[in-house]
Amino acid sequence: MNIRYQKANEKDSELLIELYNKAFLSDYLKYGECPAYGRTVESMTLSLQKSEKHIITMDELPVGVISLENRGDGNYYLGCLCLIPQYQHQGLGSGAFRYALEYYSDWRTITLVTPEDKTENINFYTKKCGFLINGTEMDGNVKVVKFILQRDI
């Protein structure tokens, strides 16, 4: 199994949309909304200007995306870590997160949110990635858990 990470650019917008739609279809169907699902090329292009996205490939096949927004002073927001469902539970997500920690070597704080009822996500971020739960909030009609990972440099 050959895993690679490729920084995405505007030419990758349609591929990114395809990966997001496959990864987040179940969330869209469950909640009736999902900010990552159903994006337009224009919205993805704008998103690329705000947050770097790295395409996760397995044996040259695109299977997911990891995206972090640099908020300055070593603070990052993990906006997306998604895999097409059939590629989950193979260590690709935790591998992508380790890659991001190395790639963004100046990180001091990483934050993210995930729906409160997605216990699999909560367990992944707390048990496999080391995040702490930092409260909850409403995002539209979905209650989300806020996470934080910190280190001293």
N, CA and C atoms as a LAMMPS dump frame, in Angstrom:
ITEM: TIMESTEP
0
ITEM: NUMBER OF ATOMS
459
ITEM: BOX BOUNDS ff ff ff
-5.0000000000000000e+02 5.0000000000000000e+02
-5.0000000000000000e+02 5.0000000000000000e+02
-5.0000000000000000e+02 5.0000000000000000e+02
ITEM: ATOMS id mol type element x y z
1 1 1 N 0.852 -1.177 0
2 1 2 C 0 0 0
3 1 3 C 0.899 1.241 0
4 2 1 N 0.832 2.04 -1.052
5 2 2 C 1.643 3.243 -1.213
6 2 3 C 0.77 4.471 -0.947
7 3 1 N 1.009 5.163 0.171
8 3 2 C 0.213 6.332 0.558
9 3 3 C 1.011 7.591 0.25
10 4 1 N 0.352 8.547 -0.396
11 4 2 C 0.988 9.827 -0.713
12 4 3 C 0.024 10.959 -0.401
13 5 1 N 0.593 12.146 -0.251
14 5 2 C -0.171 13.362 0.007
15 5 3 C 0.276 14.396 -1.014
16 6 1 N -0.688 14.952 -1.727
17 6 2 C -0.378 15.926 -2.775
18 6 3 C -1.131 17.216 -2.487
19 7 1 N -0.392 18.324 -2.424
20 7 2 C -1.031 19.617 -2.207
21 7 3 C -1.923 19.931 -3.399
22 8 1 N -3.171 20.263 -3.118
23 8 2 C -4.15 20.547 -4.169
24 8 3 C -4.025 21.989 -4.641
25 9 1 N -4.437 22.214 -5.879
26 9 2 C -4.52 23.569 -6.419
27 9 3 C -5.871 23.724 -7.113
28 10 1 N -6.108 24.888 -7.707
29 10 2 C -7.417 25.171 -8.311
30 10 3 C -7.802 24.151 -9.373
31 11 1 N -6.838 23.585 -10.074
32 11 2 C -7.133 22.58 -11.099
33 11 3 C -7.735 21.314 -10.496
34 12 1 N -7.554 21.127 -9.196
35 12 2 C -8.068 19.944 -8.507
36 12 3 C -9.467 20.149 -7.929
37 13 1 N -10.086 21.289 -8.173
38 13 2 C -11.378 21.609 -7.544
39 13 3 C -12.431 20.537 -7.79
40 14 1 N -12.574 20.072 -9.02
41 14 2 C -13.606 19.063 -9.311
42 14 3 C -13.309 17.746 -8.604
43 15 1 N -12.04 17.342 -8.557
44 15 2 C -11.667 16.124 -7.832
45 15 3 C -11.959 16.284 -6.344
46 16 1 N -11.63 17.43 -5.776
47 16 2 C -11.909 17.676 -4.362
48 16 3 C -13.405 17.584 -4.079
49 17 1 N -14.216 18.176 -4.948
50 17 2 C -15.67 18.113 -4.776
51 17 3 C -16.14 16.664 -4.803
52 18 1 N -15.618 15.888 -5.731
53 18 2 C -15.992 14.472 -5.826
54 18 3 C -15.62 13.72 -4.545
55 19 1 N -14.421 13.953 -4.034
56 19 2 C -13.991 13.287 -2.801
57 19 3 C -14.841 13.716 -1.613
58 20 1 N -15.091 15.017 -1.477
59 20 2 C -15.935 15.515 -0.386
60 20 3 C -17.34 14.913 -0.476
61 21 1 N -17.919 14.907 -1.674
62 21 2 C -19.283 14.394 -1.828
63 21 3 C -19.375 12.919 -1.457
64 22 1 N -18.386 12.133 -1.84
65 22 2 C -18.394 10.71 -1.477
66 22 3 C -18.206 10.532 0.026
67 23 1 N -17.333 11.329 0.615
68 23 2 C -17.037 11.188 2.042
69 23 3 C -18.165 11.701 2.935
70 24 1 N -18.874 12.745 2.486
71 24 2 C -19.861 13.403 3.351
72 24 3 C -21.316 13.16 2.961
73 25 1 N -21.567 12.26 2.017
74 25 2 C -22.949 11.973 1.617
75 25 3 C -23.782 11.519 2.812
76 26 1 N -23.252 10.624 3.63
77 26 2 C -24.036 10.116 4.764
78 26 3 C -24.366 11.23 5.755
79 27 1 N -23.444 12.173 5.971
80 27 2 C -23.735 13.306 6.857
81 27 3 C -24.838 14.178 6.271
82 28 1 N -24.76 14.437 4.978
83 28 2 C -25.779 15.26 4.326
84 28 3 C -27.152 14.596 4.448
85 29 1 N -27.212 13.296 4.21
86 29 2 C -28.49 12.586 4.304
87 29 3 C -28.996 12.549 5.744
88 30 1 N -28.102 12.422 6.711
89 30 2 C -28.498 12.333 8.121
90 30 3 C -28.979 13.664 8.678
91 31 1 N -28.239 14.745 8.394
92 31 2 C -28.52 16.037 9.005
93 31 3 C -29.313 16.982 8.111
94 32 1 N -29.414 16.663 6.824
95 32 2 C -30.111 17.556 5.9
96 32 3 C -29.262 18.737 5.474
97 33 1 N -28.059 18.806 5.998
98 33 2 C -27.098 19.847 5.638
99 33 3 C -25.707 19.344 5.987
100 34 1 N -24.736 19.834 5.249
101 34 2 C -23.336 19.52 5.526
102 34 3 C -22.506 20.502 4.728
103 35 1 N -21.731 21.355 5.395
104 35 2 C -20.994 22.391 4.673
105 35 3 C -20.002 21.839 3.649
106 36 1 N -19.56 20.607 3.827
107 36 2 C -18.574 20.037 2.905
108 36 3 C -19.211 19.343 1.708
109 37 1 N -20.525 19.134 1.754
110 37 2 C -21.203 18.384 0.69
111 37 3 C -21.851 19.337 -0.312
112 38 1 N -21.766 18.992 -1.587
113 38 2 C -22.477 19.738 -2.623
114 38 3 C -21.864 21.079 -2.967
115 39 1 N -20.581 21.208 -2.814
116 39 2 C -19.92 22.484 -3.107
117 39 3 C -19.836 22.708 -4.609
118 40 1 N -19.763 23.968 -4.976
119 40 2 C -19.565 24.337 -6.372
120 40 3 C -18.064 24.491 -6.629
121 41 1 N -17.689 24.517 -7.907
122 41 2 C -16.287 24.746 -8.256
123 41 3 C -15.838 26.098 -7.711
124 42 1 N -16.721 27.091 -7.8
125 42 2 C -16.381 28.428 -7.309
126 42 3 C -16.125 28.421 -5.801
127 43 1 N -17 27.744 -5.044
128 43 2 C -16.814 27.729 -3.59
129 43 3 C -15.568 26.931 -3.205
130 44 1 N -15.267 25.876 -3.958
131 44 2 C -14.059 25.101 -3.662
132 44 3 C -12.81 25.92 -3.981
133 45 1 N -12.86 26.664 -5.07
134 45 2 C -11.725 27.518 -5.436
135 45 3 C -11.474 28.562 -4.351
136 46 1 N -12.547 29.171 -3.837
137 46 2 C -12.402 30.134 -2.733
138 46 3 C -11.852 29.458 -1.48
139 47 1 N -12.319 28.25 -1.217
140 47 2 C -11.853 27.51 -0.054
141 47 3 C -10.359 27.198 -0.161
142 48 1 N -9.901 26.899 -1.366
143 48 2 C -8.476 26.625 -1.574
144 48 3 C -7.613 27.849 -1.287
145 49 1 N -8.17 29.027 -1.501
146 49 2 C -7.43 30.258 -1.22
147 49 3 C -7.304 30.499 0.286
148 50 1 N -8.24 29.941 1.051
149 50 2 C -8.269 30.138 2.5
150 50 3 C -7.531 29.022 3.257
151 51 1 N -7.673 27.788 2.768
152 51 2 C -7.128 26.623 3.47
153 51 3 C -6.401 25.709 2.496
154 52 1 N -5.186 25.332 2.842
155 52 2 C -4.483 24.345 2.027
156 52 3 C -5.184 23.005 2.147
157 53 1 N -5.28 22.312 1.028
158 53 2 C -5.869 20.979 1.004
159 53 3 C -4.837 20.025 0.423
160 54 1 N -4.74 18.857 1.015
161 54 2 C -3.825 17.829 0.537
162 54 3 C -4.655 16.593 0.2
163 55 1 N -4.5 16.124 -1.028
164 55 2 C -5.22 14.939 -1.487
165 55 3 C -4.469 13.707 -0.998
166 56 1 N -5.209 12.801 -0.373
167 56 2 C -4.648 11.55 0.125
168 56 3 C -4.828 10.51 -0.978
169 57 1 N -3.725 9.905 -1.419
170 57 2 C -3.825 8.859 -2.438
171 57 3 C -3.295 7.546 -1.877
172 58 1 N -3.945 6.474 -2.298
173 58 2 C -3.503 5.128 -1.953
174 58 3 C -3.268 4.406 -3.266
175 59 1 N -2.041 3.993 -3.496
176 59 2 C -1.678 3.348 -4.762
177 59 3 C -2.143 4.184 -5.95
178 60 1 N -1.871 5.486 -5.879
179 60 2 C -2.165 6.484 -6.924
180 60 3 C -3.656 6.815 -7.082
181 61 1 N -4.524 6.225 -6.274
182 61 2 C -5.967 6.484 -6.341
183 61 3 C -6.348 7.505 -5.275
184 62 1 N -6.957 8.648 -5.657
185 62 2 C -7.394 9.626 -4.656
186 62 3 C -8.503 9.04 -3.775
187 63 1 N -8.282 9.06 -2.453
188 63 2 C -9.241 8.451 -1.532
189 63 3 C -9.709 9.392 -0.426
190 64 1 N -9.099 10.577 -0.313
191 64 2 C -9.498 11.485 0.755
192 64 3 C -8.774 12.808 0.689
193 65 1 N -9.059 13.639 1.697
194 65 2 C -8.508 14.995 1.754
195 65 3 C -8.253 15.362 3.214
196 66 1 N -7.166 16.085 3.443
197 66 2 C -6.95 16.736 4.734
198 66 3 C -6.706 18.212 4.448
199 67 1 N -7.369 19.067 5.217
200 67 2 C -7.31 20.507 4.976
201 67 3 C -7.163 21.25 6.293
202 68 1 N -6.166 22.108 6.355
203 68 2 C -5.965 22.95 7.53
204 68 3 C -5.879 24.405 7.115
205 69 1 N -6.497 25.248 7.929
206 69 2 C -6.441 26.695 7.72
207 69 3 C -5.447 27.281 8.711
208 70 1 N -4.468 28.019 8.198
209 70 2 C -3.48 28.683 9.044
210 70 3 C -4.101 29.965 9.584
211 71 1 N -4.293 30.026 10.894
212 71 2 C -4.894 31.202 11.52
213 71 3 C -3.848 32.096 12.178
214 72 1 N -2.584 31.831 11.893
215 72 2 C -1.504 32.682 12.394
216 72 3 C -0.958 32.245 13.734
217 73 1 N 0.284 32.587 13.989
218 73 2 C 0.961 32.319 15.262
219 73 3 C 0.93 30.845 15.657
220 74 1 N 1.001 29.939 14.69
221 74 2 C 1.011 28.513 14.985
222 74 3 C -0.351 27.919 15.276
223 75 1 N -1.411 28.694 15.041
224 75 2 C -2.778 28.218 15.27
225 75 3 C -3.386 27.763 13.948
226 76 1 N -3.903 26.537 13.946
227 76 2 C -4.5 25.955 12.748
228 76 3 C -5.893 25.432 13.066
229 77 1 N -6.74 25.445 12.034
230 77 2 C -8.078 24.867 12.138
231 77 3 C -8.148 23.704 11.16
232 78 1 N -8.426 22.515 11.671
233 78 2 C -8.578 21.329 10.834
234 78 3 C -9.998 21.327 10.282
235 79 1 N -10.138 21.844 9.073
236 79 2 C -11.459 21.978 8.472
237 79 3 C -11.982 20.698 7.877
238 80 1 N -11.073 19.798 7.49
239 80 2 C -11.514 18.565 6.855
240 80 3 C -10.442 17.496 6.98
241 81 1 N -10.854 16.342 7.406
242 81 2 C -10.072 15.115 7.29
243 81 3 C -11.086 14.066 6.897
244 82 1 N -11.154 13.793 5.604
245 82 2 C -12.205 12.897 5.131
246 82 3 C -11.631 11.824 4.22
247 83 1 N -12.265 10.67 4.28
248 83 2 C -11.92 9.544 3.422
249 83 3 C -13.198 8.978 2.83
250 84 1 N -13.113 8.517 1.594
251 84 2 C -14.231 7.789 1.001
252 84 3 C -14.497 6.593 1.919
253 85 1 N -15.768 6.308 2.244
254 85 2 C -16.072 5.294 3.263
255 85 3 C -15.34 3.958 3.118
256 86 1 N -15.194 3.437 1.914
257 86 2 C -14.551 2.121 1.789
258 86 3 C -13.054 2.142 2.107
259 87 1 N -12.476 3.333 2.304
260 87 2 C -11.055 3.436 2.649
261 87 3 C -10.84 3.82 4.114
262 88 1 N -11.912 3.884 4.877
263 88 2 C -11.797 4.168 6.302
264 88 3 C -11.377 2.903 7.049
265 89 1 N -10.902 3.07 8.265
266 89 2 C -10.504 1.964 9.153
267 89 3 C -9.305 1.189 8.619
268 90 1 N -8.423 1.897 7.907
269 90 2 C -7.202 1.268 7.396
270 90 3 C -5.959 2.041 7.829
271 91 1 N -6.123 2.985 8.754
272 91 2 C -4.996 3.775 9.231
273 91 3 C -4.679 4.994 8.383
274 92 1 N -5.473 5.243 7.341
275 92 2 C -5.2 6.369 6.45
276 92 3 C -5.46 7.711 7.121
277 93 1 N -6.496 7.798 7.934
278 93 2 C -6.823 9.05 8.609
279 93 3 C -5.77 9.437 9.632
280 94 1 N -5.367 8.494 10.471
281 94 2 C -4.333 8.812 11.459
282 94 3 C -3.001 9.078 10.767
283 95 1 N -2.729 8.385 9.665
284 95 2 C -1.513 8.666 8.895
285 95 3 C -1.536 10.062 8.305
286 96 1 N -2.687 10.471 7.782
287 96 2 C -2.819 11.819 7.217
288 96 3 C -2.645 12.876 8.3
289 97 1 N -3.159 12.6 9.49
290 97 2 C -3.005 13.571 10.567
291 97 3 C -1.535 13.689 10.983
292 98 1 N -0.833 12.566 11.08
293 98 2 C 0.604 12.619 11.4
294 98 3 C 1.361 13.397 10.32
295 99 1 N 0.989 13.181 9.062
296 99 2 C 1.598 13.934 7.958
297 99 3 C 1.388 15.437 8.164
298 100 1 N 0.158 15.827 8.523
299 100 2 C -0.154 17.251 8.714
300 100 3 C 0.672 17.846 9.854
301 101 1 N 0.864 17.094 10.93
302 101 2 C 1.671 17.596 12.048
303 101 3 C 3.111 17.856 11.615
304 102 1 N 3.627 17.024 10.737
305 102 2 C 4.986 17.237 10.22
306 102 3 C 5.012 18.378 9.208
307 103 1 N 4.023 18.421 8.333
308 103 2 C 3.975 19.437 7.278
309 103 3 C 3.847 20.84 7.877
310 104 1 N 2.964 20.972 8.865
311 104 2 C 2.758 22.253 9.554
312 104 3 C 3.573 22.229 10.847
313 105 1 N 4.876 22.173 10.711
314 105 2 C 5.759 21.937 11.857
315 105 3 C 5.746 23.071 12.884
316 106 1 N 5.22 24.234 12.514
317 106 2 C 5.152 25.356 13.458
318 106 3 C 3.89 25.333 14.314
319 107 1 N 3.07 24.289 14.193
320 107 2 C 1.784 24.287 14.894
321 107 3 C 1.989 24.342 16.41
322 108 1 N 1.119 25.125 17.029
323 108 2 C 1.051 25.202 18.493
324 108 3 C -0.316 24.74 18.973
325 109 1 N -1.35 25.109 18.201
326 109 2 C -2.723 24.748 18.538
327 109 3 C -3.448 24.336 17.265
328 110 1 N -4.179 23.23 17.352
329 110 2 C -5.048 22.803 16.254
330 110 3 C -6.436 22.618 16.849
331 111 1 N -7.426 23.195 16.191
332 111 2 C -8.814 23.054 16.632
333 111 3 C -9.636 22.446 15.503
334 112 1 N -10.798 21.918 15.87
335 112 2 C -11.74 21.37 14.898
336 112 3 C -13.078 21.171 15.582
337 113 1 N -14.1 20.887 14.774
338 113 2 C -15.418 20.513 15.298
339 113 3 C -15.912 19.289 14.537
340 114 1 N -16.777 18.518 15.203
341 114 2 C -17.445 17.387 14.561
342 114 3 C -18.803 17.21 15.237
343 115 1 N -19.807 16.689 14.523
344 115 2 C -21.125 16.512 15.138
345 115 3 C -21.053 15.677 16.424
346 116 1 N -21.829 16.102 17.412
347 116 2 C -21.802 15.47 18.732
348 116 3 C -22.192 13.993 18.692
349 117 1 N -23.065 13.619 17.781
350 117 2 C -23.51 12.225 17.739
351 117 3 C -22.596 11.32 16.907
352 118 1 N -21.503 11.851 16.384
353 118 2 C -20.553 11.048 15.596
354 118 3 C -19.471 10.504 16.536
355 119 1 N -19.861 9.505 17.341
356 119 2 C -18.945 8.969 18.352
357 119 3 C -17.679 8.382 17.729
358 120 1 N -17.786 7.852 16.523
359 120 2 C -16.601 7.317 15.848
360 120 3 C -15.575 8.433 15.605
361 121 1 N -16.052 9.601 15.17
362 121 2 C -15.155 10.748 14.964
363 121 3 C -14.557 11.214 16.29
364 122 1 N -15.401 11.31 17.311
365 122 2 C -14.936 11.766 18.624
366 122 3 C -13.843 10.835 19.148
367 123 1 N -14.071 9.534 19.047
368 123 2 C -13.063 8.57 19.49
369 123 3 C -11.785 8.677 18.668
370 124 1 N -11.909 8.862 17.361
371 124 2 C -10.736 9.005 16.498
372 124 3 C -9.892 10.191 16.939
373 125 1 N -10.524 11.346 17.083
374 125 2 C -9.761 12.55 17.409
375 125 3 C -9.185 12.524 18.821
376 126 1 N -9.903 11.945 19.776
377 126 2 C -9.384 11.923 21.149
378 126 3 C -8.396 10.777 21.365
379 127 1 N -8.715 9.595 20.886
380 127 2 C -7.886 8.419 21.181
381 127 3 C -6.727 8.23 20.213
382 128 1 N -6.917 8.552 18.953
383 128 2 C -5.85 8.312 17.971
384 128 3 C -5.024 9.555 17.662
385 129 1 N -5.609 10.725 17.877
386 129 2 C -4.901 11.96 17.516
387 129 3 C -4.525 12.816 18.717
388 130 1 N -5.057 12.507 19.899
389 130 2 C -4.649 13.217 21.107
390 130 3 C -5.388 14.506 21.422
391 131 1 N -6.488 14.79 20.722
392 131 2 C -7.253 16.011 20.986
393 131 3 C -7.993 15.909 22.311
394 132 1 N -8.266 17.061 22.904
395 132 2 C -9.124 17.175 24.08
396 132 3 C -10.423 17.835 23.663
397 133 1 N -11.513 17.452 24.306
398 133 2 C -12.804 18.091 24.041
399 133 3 C -12.808 19.441 24.742
400 134 1 N -13.261 20.462 24.01
401 134 2 C -13.212 21.842 24.496
402 134 3 C -14.594 22.496 24.426
403 135 1 N -15.651 21.718 24.702
404 135 2 C -17 22.266 24.718
405 135 3 C -17.829 21.842 23.524
406 136 1 N -19.043 22.394 23.473
407 136 2 C -19.969 22.139 22.368
408 136 3 C -20.586 23.46 21.939
409 137 1 N -21.148 23.461 20.735
410 137 2 C -21.867 24.626 20.223
411 137 3 C -22.81 24.162 19.125
412 138 1 N -23.727 25.018 18.751
413 138 2 C -24.629 24.721 17.644
414 138 3 C -24.035 25.271 16.356
415 139 1 N -24.079 24.463 15.305
416 139 2 C -23.672 24.873 13.963
417 139 3 C -24.876 24.606 13.07
418 140 1 N -25.658 25.642 12.801
419 140 2 C -26.933 25.432 12.107
420 140 3 C -27.844 24.654 13.031
421 141 1 N -28.36 23.512 12.533
422 141 2 C -29.229 22.694 13.384
423 141 3 C -28.49 21.489 13.96
424 142 1 N -27.159 21.508 13.912
425 142 2 C -26.354 20.379 14.373
426 142 3 C -25.501 20.806 15.567
427 143 1 N -25.604 20.047 16.653
428 143 2 C -24.745 20.296 17.812
429 143 3 C -23.386 19.657 17.538
430 144 1 N -22.322 20.455 17.689
431 144 2 C -20.977 19.962 17.4
432 144 3 C -20.101 20.02 18.646
433 145 1 N -19.142 19.114 18.679
434 145 2 C -18.134 19.073 19.736
435 145 3 C -16.913 19.825 19.232
436 146 1 N -16.36 20.683 20.091
437 146 2 C -15.146 21.43 19.76
438 146 3 C -13.946 20.691 20.36
439 147 1 N -12.881 20.595 19.576
440 147 2 C -11.666 19.905 20.005
441 147 3 C -10.479 20.852 19.951
442 148 1 N -9.479 20.556 20.779
443 148 2 C -8.243 21.336 20.763
444 148 3 C -7.058 20.4 21.026
445 149 1 N -5.978 20.648 20.311
446 149 2 C -4.707 19.962 20.525
447 149 3 C -3.658 21.057 20.66
448 150 1 N -2.882 21.011 21.744
449 150 2 C -1.896 22.065 21.995
450 150 3 C -0.538 21.464 22.309
451 151 1 N 0.499 22.256 22.001
452 151 2 C 1.851 21.889 22.409
453 151 3 C 2.65 23.166 22.638
454 152 1 N 3.662 23.05 23.462
455 152 2 C 4.583 24.165 23.687
456 152 3 C 5.748 24.016 22.723
457 153 1 N 6.142 25.118 22.135
458 153 2 C 7.296 25.093 21.221
459 153 3 C 8.457 25.795 21.889
